[in-house]
Amino acid sequence: MAAAVHPLSEEKRGKASGAAAVAWLIAVIYYFYQYVQRSAPSVMIPQLSDAFGTTALGVASIVGLFYYGYSPFSLVAGAGMDRLGPRKVMPIAACAAGVGAILFATGNSTAGSIGRLLQGAGGVFAPVGAIYIASKNFSPSRAATLIGATQMFGMAGGAAGQFVVGPLISNGVSWDRFWLYMGIAGLLLGTLLFVLLPNEDKPEQSAGPRLKPAFAAFSTVFKNPQSIYCGFIAGLLFIPTTIFDMIWGVRYLQDAHGFDYAAAVLRSATVPLGWVIGCPLLGFISDRLGRRKPVIVGGAVALLASLSWILFGPANMLPPYVLGLLAGLASGSAMLPYTIIKEANPPQFGGTATGVVTFLNFTFSALLAPVFTWLLRRASGGAGEMGLEHYQSAFAPLLAGVAIAIALTFLLKETGPAAASASQLKRVA
């Protein structure tokens, strides 16, 4: 009888794995879409300035509102995954991001600001859901690789939001039509998520207070110092991309180095393209080594070196695109804290842990985006034309942030499989 049941159980496992793979794939497609929304404004700053009736600095403030939705709703997304499962929350979130794009297309500053908040609030369910699906359904030994692959899809969207959208805008596609199409795509994506994501069996909710389990999960994760370190390290390693490249990258290359629009878009897009390579590669290296901390430190050191050269190094000494690719590749180390926080907390709080690290990570972007805009305004004296020295003065603190991330990494406990095996051997001995 056992021999008869075994093939059936294997067949069920195969179907479950296939369903999980499809669920993860549709979730990372949603993540791709979200990153296009996030990065596309950087290639249409002049058009947005005209439409919203403000300066480039004013547009940057509106665009940065994305993170004010993204950061707090990461906690909602994490708790929602643990309590309800992806199918009950991700379709609604995608539709919200679509509505946000339509509001942004109006060109009204109030509606556009609300639209960017909705894009962020809805968009954060994409990475939290994709990482939740990957961690819940696949082997822990491949955790860093899969989380890196998740971010790879996201950053592919970030690159497309620049080097695909940029030529579209320069070839005559109006900015508002682009955002209208993005809104329709978000609504269609929400429908697709509802159809393709499988139902997830969740235990019956108790008759007591419904929020009590969520608060217990948040309490456990937030009280763990390792969680805080993970969020701070990820945040400090992310902001060179989320603020410097995805908001100011094109303008920096035009203003500070005299590149024309097309060349600036292509060079700026190499940073998220580097992430596409670096996230799965550094995740794979970490899984093969069985350790997380050395890979974070190595990537952060490479990011510090490349960012220093981008801001202060001699121009045109290196081949085109090398620095952007290297900065993006090295930045892939920022995803390893997403693996560590899940390994450092109870497995039943996997979604909450991802939500917490995302919240801490993008709180940096939400709080610091207007700070860097203010620094740039102060450095330039509010002038419309900005030069290299203004950008150097405003963005030099990014270097200190990466250095702090390196220092904080040494406070992390190693959670990789090699460290776990060594700990088990010590206990046995």
N, C-alpha and C positions, 0 to 999 in steps of 0.2 A: 504493500500500500504506500509505503514511503517513496518507493521508486516512481509510483504513479503520480504522487502529489508534486514531486520535485520539478518536473518540467512545467507544470502549471504555475508554480511559484516563481520559477525563472521567467516565464512569460509575463506574469504580473509585474515583476520587477523591471523587465524590459519596457513594458508599456508605461510604467511610472516614470522611468528615466526619460523616455521619449517625451512624455507630457511635461516633465520638468524642463527639458531642453527647449521645448517650444515656448514655455512660459518665460524662461530666461531670455530667449531671443526677442520676443515681442517687448519685454521690459527694456532691453538695451536699445531697441529701435526707438522707443519712447525717450530714452536718455539721449540718444543722438539728436532727436528733434529738440529736446530741451536745450542742448548746448548750442544748436543753431540759433535759437531765440536769444540765448545769453550773449553770444559773440557778434551777431550780425550788426548791432548798432555801431560798432567801431568803424565799419566801412561806409557809413552814411551820415557821419557827423555834420557835414555842411548842409545836407538836405534836411536833417532833423532840426538844425539850428533855424533854418528858414521856416519850417513848418510850425515849430513851437514858439517862434518869435523870441529866441534867446541866444546866448553865446554858446560856444563849444563847452565852456565850463558849466553852464546851466544845463546843457544836454547831458553832460556827464553825471550831474546830480540826479536827473530824472532816470537815466539808464541804471544808475547804481541802486535805485529803489528795488530792483530785482532781488537783491540780497536781503532786504528787509522783509520780504515775503518768504524767501528761501530758508533763512536761518531759523525763525521760530517754528515754522511749519514742519521742519525736519523732526521735531519732537512729536508732533501730531502724527507724522508719517510712521515713525518708528513704533509708537504705541499702537497705531492702527494695524500695522502688519502683525504684531504679536497677538492682538485681540481679535481681529476680524479676518485677516488674510488679505493678500494682494487684490483678489478679484472684487472685493467689496469697496475698495478705496481708490485703486489706481485709475479706473475709467473716469470717475468723477473728477479726479485731479487733472487728468489730461484735458478734459472738457473745460475746466477752469483755466488752464494755460491757453487753450484756444480762444476763449472769450477775452482773455487778457491781450492777446495779439490783435484781436479785432478792435478793442478799445484803444490800443496804442496807434492803430491805423487812422484814427479820427483826426490826429494832429492837434487835438485840444489838450492843453497841458494837464488839466485835472483828470480827464479821462485817460490820458496817456500814462500818468503817474499811477492811477489805480490799475491800469492794464499791466504795467511792469510789476507791481506788487502781486497781481494774480498769476503772472507768468512764473514768478519765483515760488509762490505758495504751491501752485500746482506742479511745477517742475521738479521740486525736491522729492516727490513721491517716486520719481523714476529711478535714481540711484539707490534709494533706500529699499525699494521693492526688488530691484534686480539683485542687489547684494543679499537681501533676505532669501530670495529664491535660490541663489547659488549656494549660500551657506547651509541652507536647510536640506538641500537635495543631493549635494555632491560631497565627496570625500574631504575631510579636514586637511589631508595632506596636499590637496590642490587648492586650498582656500586662497592663498595669496595670488596664485596664477589666475583664478577665476575672477577675483575682485579686480586684479589688474586688467583683465580682459574686459570687464564691465566698464572701467574708466576709459579703456581704449576706444570703445564705441562712443562714449560721451565726447572725448576729445576729437574724434573723427568728425563729429558734428560741429565742434568748435572750429576746426580747420575749415570745414565746408562753409560755415557762417562767414568766413573771411574770403577764402580764395575762390569760392563758387558764387557767393552773393555779391562780392565786390564787382566782378565782371558783369553780372546781371544789371547792377545799378548803373555802372558806367556805360552799358550798352542800351540804356533807355527804359529799363523796367522801373517804374516809379516806386519810391519807397513805401507809399501807402498801399499800393497794390500788392507788394511783397508781403506786408504784414497781414493784409486781408487773406491772402492765400495761406499764410501760416496759421491763421485762425481757423480756417476751414479744415486744414490738415489736422489740427489739434482735435477738433470735434470728431473727425473720421477716426483718428487714432484712439480716442476714448471708446468709440463703438467697437473697434477691433480688439481692444484690450478686454472689453466685457465678453466678447464672443470667444476669445482664444484662451484667456486665463482660466485654469481649472478651479473648481470649487475646492476649498480646503476645509477639512473637518476640524472644527475647533470644539473644545470641551464646552459643555453647557455652562452658561454664565450663572453664577449664584444669585440668589434673591437679594443679597446685600448690596451695598453701594457699588455701582458699576465702575467707578473710577478708582476704587481702592487698589485693585491689582496693578493698574497703570502707575499709580503713585508709588507703590512698593517697588516696581521695576525701576522707575526713575531714581528712587532713593538708593537702591542697590548700586546702580551704575554710576551715579554722580558721586557717591561716597567713596568710590574706589579711586585713589589717586592716579592709578594707571590710566583711567579714563580721561582725566583732566590733561595729563601729559600728552596723550594721544591727540586730543582735540587741539591743543596748543601747537604741537609739532606740525600737524596737518595744515592748520591755518596759516602758520608762518611760511610754510613751503608752498602754499597755494597762491598767496596774494601777488607774487611777481607775475603770475599768469592772469588771475582774475581781475586785477586792478591795472597793473602796468601794461600788459599785452592786450587784454581783451577790451579795455576801455581806451587806453592812450597809445597803444602800440603803433597804429597807422599814423596818427598825428605826430608822434615822436620822430618817426623816421622821415616824415615830410619836413617838419619844422627844424629838427636838429641836424639832419644829414642831407637834406635837399633831394630826397628821392621823389620821383613822381608818384601819383596815386597808385597806379598799377603795380609798380615795383614795391611800394611800401606795403600794400595788401599782401603780396606774395611772401615777403620777408616776415611780416607779422604772423602769417598763417603757419610758418614753420615751427612756431612754438607749440601750438596744440598738435601739430603733426608729429613733433618729437614725443609728446605725451603718448600718442598712439603706439609708438614703438616702445617707449620706456615703461609704460604701465605693465603690460604683460611680460616684458623681458625681465624687469626687476622683480616682479612677482615670481616668475619662474626661477630666477637665480635664488631668491629667498627660500622657496620651497625645496630646491635642490640642496642648498646649504643646510636647511633645517633651522635657519636663524634669521631674525628680522633686523636686529639693531645694526649689524655691520653694513647691510645694504642701505639702510636709511642714512647712515653717516656718510658712506661713499657717495650716494646720490646728492646729498645736501652740499658736500664739499665741491662737487662738480658744478652744482647750480650756483654756488657762491662765486666760483671762478668765472663762469660764463656771464653771469649777471654783472660782475665787476667790469668785465671787458666791454659788455654792451654799453654801459654807462660811461666808463672812463678810458677804455682802451682806444688805441689808434684805429681809425676807420679804414676799411678796405685792405687791411693786412691779411686777413683770412679769406678763404674762398666764400662766395655768397652763400647764404643760408646755413652755414656751419654753426654759427653761434646760436641762432634760433633753435635749430634742431637739437643741439647739445643741451640748451637750457630746458627745453621741453622734455627731452629724454631723462635728464637728471631729476626733473620735477616729478617723474613717475614714482619716486621714493615716497612722495606724500601720501600714496594710497596704502602703504604698509601699516600705518597706524590704524586703518580700518580693519585690517586683519588682527592686529594685536588686541584691539579693544574687545573683539568678539572672543578671543582666546583667553582674555583676562577676566571675563565676566561669565555668569552662569549661562549655559546654552539656551535656556528657555527665554532669555531676554535678548536674543540676537537682534531682533528688529529694533528694540529700544536702544541697544548699544550703538547700532549704526546711526540711529536718529540723533543720539547724543553727540557722537563724534562729528556728524555733519553740522549739528547746531553750533558746536564750539568752533569748528573750522570756519564756517561761513559767517559767524558773528564777527570774525576778524574782517572779512570783506565788507560786511554791512557797515561796521563802525569806521573802518579806515578809508573806504572809498571817498567819502566827503572830506576826510582829513587830508588825503593826498591832493584832492582838488583844491583845497584851501592853501596847502603848501605851494602848489604850482601857481595859484593866483598871487600869493604873497611874493614868491620869487620873481615873477614877471611884472609885478607892480600893477596887475590887472590889465596889462597890455594885450591887444589882440594877437600880436606876433610874439611867439615864444621861441627861444633859442636853446642850444645845447646846455648852456650853463644853468638855465632855469630848470630843465628836466633833471640835470645832475643834482642840483640842490634839493629838489622836491622828492626824488626817489632814492636818494642815498640811504635813507633809513631802511629800505628793503634789505640791504646787505646786513645790517645789524640784526634784523629779524631772522634771516637764515642762520646767522651765527648762533643766535639764541636757540633756534630749533636743534642745532647740532648739540649744544650743551644739554638741553632737556632730554635728548635721546639717551644720554648716559644714565639718566635717572629711571629709565624704563627697565622693567624686568623682562628678560628674554623669554618669549612664549613659544618660539618655534619648536617643531617636532624634535630636533636634536637636543634642545634644552630639556624638553619633557622626558625624553628617553634617559638622559643623564640623571635627572632627578629620580626617576623610578629605580635606576640601578643603585643609587645611593641608599634609597629606602630599603631595597632588598639586601644590600650589604650590611 
